[in-house]
């Protein structure tokens, strides 16, 4: 059974990924460095930033903590 998401979900996922990427680069981290800091597999981080996958809540917690942000700030 296909799991097609509505366009608004796909768009929101991409926006979240772009926001995470921007915050990471503003903090001066490469994707590889950030993956190590957050203990998230680099490929997983890459997929999150590209908007290809929905991040797990635990991943969002790690990302927010590494950026000294609240989770809600990731989606702003």
N, C-alpha and C positions, 0 to 999 in steps of 0.2 A: 504494500500500500504506500503510495508516494506521500511524502510529507511536505507538500508545497505550502510555503508561508505567504501570507499576503504581502503586497509590496511595502506597506508601511512598516512591517516587521523587518524586512530586508533592509530598507532605508535606515531604520533606527539602529540596526546592528552595525551597519557601515559607519554611521555617525559616531557611535560609541567607539568603534575600533580606531577611527581617525583621531578622536579626542585622546584616547590612550596613547596612540603613537605620538601626537603632538606634545603631550605632557612628558612622555619619556624622552623625546629628543630635546625638549626645553630643559630637562634635568641633566642633559649631557650624556645620556646612556645609549650605547648601541643596543640593538636587539639582543645580541649575545650576552652582553653585560647584564642587561635587565632580566633576562631569563635566569641567569645565575643568582642574581639578587633575590628574585621572587621565588626561586625553586620551581619555575614553570618551564616545561620543555620549550626550547626555542621555536620549534615548529608549531606548537600550540599557540604560543604568543604571536607568531607570524599570522596564523589563521584568525586569531582574535582581532588583531590590528587591521587585517584585510577585510574584516566583516564576513568571513566565511563560516564562522561558527559562533554559537552562543557560548559565552564564557560561563564557567561554573561559578557559583557564589564564592567558593573558596579562592578561586583565581582572582575574582574582583577584590576580595579582602586583601590578598597579598599585593596586588597591584596598587591599590589605594594606600596601603601602609608604606610601601616602598616610595611612593610619591608624596608622602605626608599629607594625604588628602582623605576626606570622607568618601565613601562609595558614591554618595549622591553627587559629588563634584566631578565624577568621571563622566556623567551624562549631561553636564551643563554645556 
